[in-house]
């Protein structure tokens, strides 16, 4: 039995990552200090998630 997902379920996490990346880009342009820290954290999110899932996949499939 297969589990069917709706479009909302499929695109929810990528949309959230995209919004956070956009906020990170804007915060990098807007201010200094805490804005820079916020922008770095938000812009590192896609990279960290990618590395996490690559490592997870390599552990599951040898």
PLY file of the C-alpha trace (Angstrom):
ply
format ascii 1.0
element vertex 62
property float x
property float y
property float z
element edge 61
property int vertex1
property int vertex2
end_header
0.00 0.00 0.00
1.51 3.32 -1.01
1.20 6.54 0.87
0.17 9.49 -1.28
1.33 12.96 -0.27
-0.34 16.23 -1.09
1.50 19.09 -2.75
1.50 20.94 0.57
3.26 18.01 2.25
5.80 17.75 -0.54
6.71 21.43 -0.78
6.32 22.60 2.84
9.93 22.11 3.97
11.54 23.42 0.76
9.29 26.49 0.94
10.31 27.14 4.56
14.00 26.77 3.64
13.51 29.17 0.73
11.77 31.77 2.89
14.49 31.55 5.56
17.19 31.90 2.88
15.43 34.97 1.50
15.22 36.48 4.97
18.92 35.71 5.38
19.77 37.52 2.16
17.72 40.56 3.12
19.16 40.67 6.65
22.68 40.57 5.19
21.89 43.67 3.15
19.97 45.56 5.84
22.13 45.71 8.91
25.26 44.92 10.86
25.98 43.14 14.10
23.14 40.77 14.97
21.77 41.07 11.44
25.01 39.56 10.11
24.82 36.68 12.56
21.18 36.03 11.64
22.01 36.11 7.93
24.89 33.66 8.32
22.74 31.24 10.30
19.87 31.39 7.82
22.13 31.08 4.79
24.00 28.13 6.31
20.76 26.19 6.83
20.49 24.72 3.29
24.18 23.73 3.30
23.96 22.07 6.72
20.78 20.21 5.77
22.38 19.02 2.53
25.46 17.72 4.32
23.32 16.07 7.00
21.20 14.18 4.48
24.20 13.18 2.35
25.82 11.70 5.45
22.57 10.05 6.50
22.12 8.50 3.07
25.71 7.21 2.99
25.13 5.48 6.34
21.89 3.88 5.18
23.22 2.72 1.80
26.82 1.43 2.03
0 1
1 2
2 3
3 4
4 5
5 6
6 7
7 8
8 9
9 10
10 11
11 12
12 13
13 14
14 15
15 16
16 17
17 18
18 19
19 20
20 21
21 22
22 23
23 24
24 25
25 26
26 27
27 28
28 29
29 30
30 31
31 32
32 33
33 34
34 35
35 36
36 37
37 38
38 39
39 40
40 41
41 42
42 43
43 44
44 45
45 46
46 47
47 48
48 49
49 50
50 51
51 52
52 53
53 54
54 55
55 56
56 57
57 58
58 59
59 60
60 61
